[in-house]
Amino acid sequence: MKRIVLLFVAFITIGAFAQEVKQDKKGQHHEDHSISSHIDAEAHAMMYADKVTTRLNLNLEQKDKIQEAQMQRLLQEKEMMSEMMAETSGQSDIESREMEIEEDFKAEIKKILNPSQYKKWEEMHDREMKTHYKNAYESEDQN
């Protein structure tokens, strides 16, 4: 009988400590995310510019401009997501803002690339967007 009571107390104690650790990690995650989000955006923009440069044989000037355009796009998307989380805009406003960001990004890319590079980029971008949205819808279906 003592063993059963002792095991029961041990399980309750372990469960309580596990919940405290989980809550602490959740709070730290939000702090880390807000601190490093700008760094992550820069790293993402740099990786995107590297990928596009490799696939389209861009020069350094084009690469820098692509990186800057991607960084601007990411910052605009972050701002839009903040608005969405604060629920200051309706769903149609968010969708129209998202389309506006995408159109601005495409226009900026078109200025940077020559016509043949832009055509290749557009095909590449369309494939990536289809994959991105396909994966996003699949993850929503799983939830």
C-alpha positions as CSV (number, residue, x, y, z in Angstrom):
1,M,0.0,0.0,0.0
2,K,2.9,2.4,0.8
3,R,4.4,1.7,-2.5
4,I,1.2,2.6,-4.4
5,V,0.9,5.9,-2.5
6,L,4.6,6.6,-3.0
7,L,4.3,5.9,-6.8
8,F,1.1,8.1,-7.0
9,V,2.9,11.0,-5.3
10,A,5.9,10.6,-7.6
11,F,3.7,10.7,-10.7
12,I,1.9,13.8,-9.5
13,T,5.2,15.5,-8.7
14,I,6.7,14.7,-12.1
15,G,3.6,15.9,-13.8
16,A,3.7,19.2,-12.0
17,F,7.3,19.9,-12.9
18,A,6.7,18.9,-16.5
19,Q,3.9,21.5,-16.8
20,E,6.1,24.3,-15.3
21,V,8.9,23.6,-17.7
22,K,6.5,23.6,-20.7
23,Q,5.1,27.0,-19.7
24,D,8.6,28.4,-19.2
25,K,9.7,27.2,-22.6
26,K,6.6,28.7,-24.2
27,G,7.3,32.1,-22.8
28,Q,10.9,31.9,-23.8
29,H,9.9,30.9,-27.3
30,H,7.9,34.1,-27.8
31,E,10.7,36.2,-26.5
32,D,13.3,34.5,-28.7
33,H,11.0,34.7,-31.7
34,S,10.5,38.5,-31.3
35,I,14.2,39.1,-30.8
36,S,15.4,37.0,-33.7
37,S,12.6,37.6,-36.2
38,H,14.6,40.4,-38.0
39,I,17.7,38.2,-38.1
40,D,15.6,35.3,-39.5
41,A,14.2,37.6,-42.2
42,E,17.7,38.7,-43.2
43,A,18.9,35.1,-43.3
44,H,15.9,34.1,-45.3
45,A,16.3,37.0,-47.8
46,M,20.0,36.1,-48.2
47,M,19.2,32.4,-48.8
48,Y,16.5,33.3,-51.3
49,A,18.9,35.7,-53.1
50,D,21.6,32.9,-53.2
51,K,19.1,30.4,-54.7
52,V,17.8,32.8,-57.3
53,T,21.4,33.8,-58.2
54,T,22.4,30.2,-58.7
55,R,19.4,29.3,-60.8
56,L,19.4,32.4,-62.9
57,N,23.1,33.2,-63.1
58,L,22.7,36.7,-61.7
59,N,25.5,39.2,-61.2
60,L,26.3,40.6,-57.8
61,E,24.3,43.8,-58.3
62,Q,21.2,41.8,-59.2
63,K,21.7,39.5,-56.2
64,D,21.9,42.5,-53.8
65,K,18.7,44.0,-55.3
66,I,16.9,40.6,-55.1
67,Q,17.9,40.3,-51.5
68,E,16.7,43.8,-50.7
69,A,13.4,43.1,-52.5
70,Q,12.9,39.9,-50.6
71,M,13.7,41.6,-47.3
72,Q,11.2,44.3,-48.0
73,R,8.6,41.6,-48.9
74,L,9.3,39.7,-45.7
75,L,9.0,42.9,-43.6
76,Q,5.6,43.8,-45.2
77,E,4.4,40.2,-44.6
78,K,5.4,40.5,-41.0
79,E,3.6,43.7,-40.6
80,M,0.5,42.2,-42.2
81,M,0.7,39.2,-39.9
82,S,0.9,41.5,-36.9
83,E,-2.2,43.3,-38.1
84,M,-3.9,39.9,-38.6
85,M,-3.0,38.8,-35.1
86,A,-4.3,42.0,-33.7
87,E,-7.4,41.5,-35.8
88,T,-7.4,45.1,-36.9
89,S,-8.3,44.1,-40.5
90,G,-11.0,41.9,-42.0
91,Q,-10.1,38.8,-43.9
92,S,-10.7,40.5,-47.3
93,D,-8.4,43.3,-46.3
94,I,-5.7,40.9,-45.4
95,E,-6.1,39.0,-48.7
96,S,-6.0,42.2,-50.7
97,R,-2.9,43.4,-48.8
98,E,-1.2,40.0,-49.4
99,M,-2.0,40.3,-53.1
100,E,-0.6,43.9,-53.1
101,I,2.6,42.7,-51.5
102,E,3.0,39.9,-54.0
103,E,2.4,42.3,-57.0
104,D,4.8,44.8,-55.6
105,F,7.4,42.1,-55.2
106,K,6.9,40.8,-58.7
107,A,7.2,44.4,-60.1
108,E,10.5,44.9,-58.2
109,I,11.9,41.6,-59.5
110,K,10.9,42.5,-63.0
111,K,12.9,45.7,-62.8
112,I,16.0,43.8,-61.6
113,L,16.0,40.9,-64.0
114,N,16.4,40.9,-67.8
115,P,13.4,39.4,-69.7
116,S,14.8,35.9,-70.0
117,Q,15.8,35.8,-66.3
118,Y,12.4,37.1,-65.3
119,K,10.6,34.4,-67.4
120,K,12.7,31.7,-65.6
121,W,12.1,33.3,-62.2
122,E,8.4,33.6,-62.8
123,E,8.2,29.8,-63.6
124,M,10.3,29.0,-60.5
125,H,8.2,31.3,-58.3
126,D,4.9,29.9,-59.5
127,R,6.1,26.3,-58.8
128,E,7.2,27.4,-55.3
129,M,3.9,29.2,-54.6
130,K,1.9,26.1,-55.7
131,T,4.0,23.9,-53.4
132,H,3.8,26.4,-50.5
133,Y,0.0,26.7,-50.7
134,K,-0.4,23.0,-51.3
135,N,1.6,22.3,-48.1
136,A,-0.3,25.0,-46.2
137,Y,-3.7,23.5,-47.1
138,E,-2.5,20.0,-46.3
139,S,-1.4,21.1,-42.8
140,E,-4.7,22.9,-42.2
141,D,-6.6,19.7,-43.2
142,Q,-4.5,17.7,-40.6
143,N,-5.5,20.2,-37.8
